[in-house]
């Protein structure tokens, strides 16, 4: 079954679209019950949806911070 999932399953609180694929929570939950035609129709609109998702900057992890500190020494 064709799916746009990229295993980044977090919903943007503003747009209600998944940060990874652009689907809504309801679409994700119902995906396997959709016809191939409906899945394709939704997938065709996902690039435009993803343009509206507000992406937060990645948080610096402790490991990355420590690596930056070592490089600065």
Secondary structure as the mmCIF struct_conf table of DSSP 4:
data_model
#
loop_
_struct_conf.conf_type_id
_struct_conf.id
_struct_conf.beg_label_comp_id
_struct_conf.beg_label_asym_id
_struct_conf.beg_label_seq_id
_struct_conf.end_label_comp_id
_struct_conf.end_label_asym_id
_struct_conf.end_label_seq_id
BEND BEND1 UNK A 7 UNK A 7
STRN STRN1 UNK A 11 UNK A 11
TURN_TY1_P TURN_TY1_P1 UNK A 13 UNK A 15
STRN STRN2 UNK A 17 UNK A 18
TURN_TY1_P TURN_TY1_P2 UNK A 19 UNK A 21
STRN STRN3 UNK A 24 UNK A 24
HELX_RH_AL_P HELX_RH_AL_P1 UNK A 25 UNK A 30
HELX_RH_3T_P HELX_RH_3T_P1 UNK A 31 UNK A 33
BEND BEND2 UNK A 34 UNK A 34
HELX_RH_AL_P HELX_RH_AL_P2 UNK A 36 UNK A 52
HELX_LH_PP_P HELX_LH_PP_P1 UNK A 55 UNK A 61
HELX_RH_AL_P HELX_RH_AL_P3 UNK A 62 UNK A 72
#
